[in-house]
């Protein structure tokens, strides 16, 4: 059953955003790998053997109050990328998560109407 919200939880702080305007998100699986070429033009890959899951979210139609709440959660509660939290997606699934950028990309779309984009790294609870 689909949830009617996106939720961010850390300790006693809970931010719930209505997902009626959610534009959805892209789910990616990334390998922790670095590649390059030697002086002899041989291609190489260093494989750290780790997989990461990334959610790229676009949330549309947030009010000024929702914007202020998410900004406070990001800036104060979890200190940007520093602290992990529990994220609940629109399917009602909960994940451990942390932000993957030191900023939230806000766009103004009229009076008191905001869109935001951000990436989360997620892992199972």
N, C-alpha and C positions, 0 to 999 in steps of 0.2 A: 504494500500500500504506500503510495507516495505521500511524503510529508508536505505540509503547506508552508514550510519555512526552511531557512538555512540557519544553523545554530553554531555558535562559537563559545566554548566553555573552558575556563581556567579557574580552578579553585572555586571561590564563591561568586565569580563574575560570569554571567551568561548574557550573550548578545543574540537576539533572535531577529532575523530579517525575513519579512514576507517574501516568498519567492514567486509571487504572481508575475513580477516583471523580469524574472531571471532569464537571461539569454542562454543559459546553459554553460557548459564547460567542456573543455577538451581534456581527455585523460590520456596521459602518455606514460610509457615505460621507458626508462633510460638506463643504459649501462654506464657504469663508471669506467670509462676507457679514455686513454689519451693516445693520439697517433702522431706520427711524424715521419721524417725521412732522414736517413743517414747521409753523410757526406758522399757516399757512393750511390745515392739515389735509391736505397732499399727502403721500402715502406715497412714500418713497424707499428705494432699496437701494444700498449701496456694495459693489461686488463686487471683491474682491482677486484674483479669477481663480485661486484655489488650491483644490484638492480635498485633503481629508485622509481617511485611512482609520483608523477606530478599532475596536479589538477590546475588548469588555467581557467579561472572563473571570470565571467562577465556578469555583473548584477546590475539590472536596469531599474530605473524608476524609484530610487530610494528617496525618502524625505530627508529634510535637514536634520531631524532628530535621529534618524537611523544612521546618517553620515557621521554625526557627532559621536554616537555610541560606538560605531566601528572604529573611528579614529582613536577614541579613548582606549578601546581594547587593544588596538595595534600599538599605540604609542606608550601607554602606561602599563596595561595588564601583562602583555607578553613582550614588551620592549622590542617591537619590530620582529626581526628574524631570531632573536635570542632565545625565546622560551617556547616550548611546544605546548599544545592545547588539544582539546577534543573538538573535531569538526563533524557536524551531522549534515549530510547532503540531502537533496530534495527527494531521494528515494528512501530516506529514513535510516541510511547506513551511517554508522559513526566510525571515525578514524582518528588516530593520533596524527597530528599535523604540526607544521610550522610554516610561517611565511618564507618565501624564497627571494624576497626583494626588500630593500630597506625603505621602500615607499609604497603608498597606495596611489594608483593612477585615477584620480577623480575627474569627471567631466560634468560641467553644468549644462542642464537641458531645460532652461526655463526657471521660473521662480520656485525655489524649494524642491527641485527635481534633479537628482544626481545619479550618475552611472559610475561604477567603479570596476576596475580590472586588477587582478592580482593572481599570483601563482602560489600554490601550496605544495609542499612535499608531504605525502601521506604514507602511513603504514598502519597495519592492523593493530587493533587494541588488544 
